[in-house]
């Protein structure tokens, strides 16, 4: 599924007239997961023709959100281990 969304993102960016090199960089290097590609597609369907600067800003915001979510999940797992140690000891 992620590959399909990435391909859809690439095609939409090219259809909107952005340079192919930029489209490939965004879709295949940075927005190459289902989560990030879907978020970027949502942005592109809401905003008809964003400037390249705005497109890149949105990409960076999506990546930042993803990184925060990953960090939150890692902290939750670490806290669960600590709680288990408190309950059961080493």
C-alpha positions in Angstrom: 0.0 0.0 0.0 2.8 2.4 0.9 4.3 2.0 -2.6 0.9 2.8 -4.2 0.5 6.0 -2.2 4.1 7.0 -3.0 3.4 6.4 -6.7 0.2 8.4 -6.4 2.0 11.3 -4.7 4.7 11.3 -7.4 2.1 11.3 -10.2 0.1 14.1 -8.6 3.2 16.3 -8.1 4.2 15.8 -11.8 0.7 16.5 -13.0 0.7 19.7 -11.0 3.8 20.8 -12.9 6.5 20.6 -10.4 10.0 19.6 -11.6 10.4 15.8 -11.9 13.6 15.8 -9.8 11.8 17.6 -7.0 8.8 15.2 -7.3 11.1 12.2 -7.1 12.9 13.6 -4.1 9.7 14.3 -2.2 7.9 11.1 -3.1 10.6 8.5 -3.0 13.1 9.9 -0.5 11.1 11.8 2.1 7.4 10.9 1.8 7.9 7.2 1.1 5.7 5.7 3.8 1.9 5.3 3.7 1.5 7.8 6.6 3.7 10.6 5.1 2.5 10.1 1.5 -1.2 10.1 2.6 -0.7 13.3 4.6 1.0 15.0 1.7 -1.7 13.9 -0.7 -4.3 15.4 1.7 -2.5 18.7 1.6 -2.3 18.7 -2.1 -6.0 17.9 -2.5 -6.8 20.8 -0.1 -4.4 23.3 -1.5 -4.7 23.5 -5.3 -1.3 24.8 -6.4 1.1 25.6 -3.6 4.4 27.3 -4.3 7.4 25.1 -4.1 8.4 26.8 -0.8 5.0 26.0 0.7 5.2 22.4 -0.6 8.6 21.9 1.0 7.4 23.6 4.3 4.5 21.1 4.4 6.8 18.2 3.8 9.0 19.3 6.6 6.0 19.7 9.0 4.8 16.2 8.1 8.2 14.7 8.7 8.4 16.6 12.0 5.0 15.3 13.1 6.1 11.7 12.2 9.3 12.1 14.2 7.4 13.3 17.2 5.0 10.3 16.9 7.9 7.9 16.7 9.6 9.5 19.7 6.4 9.3 21.7 6.0 5.6 20.9 9.6 4.9 22.0 9.1 6.8 25.3 5.9 4.8 25.9 7.7 1.5 25.4 10.5 2.6 27.7 8.0 3.6 30.3 6.2 0.3 30.0 9.5 -1.5 30.7 10.3 0.7 33.7 6.8 0.0 35.1 7.2 -3.7 34.6 10.5 -3.5 36.6 8.8 -1.6 39.4 6.0 -4.2 39.6 8.1 -7.3 39.3 11.6 -6.3 40.1 14.6 -7.2 38.1 
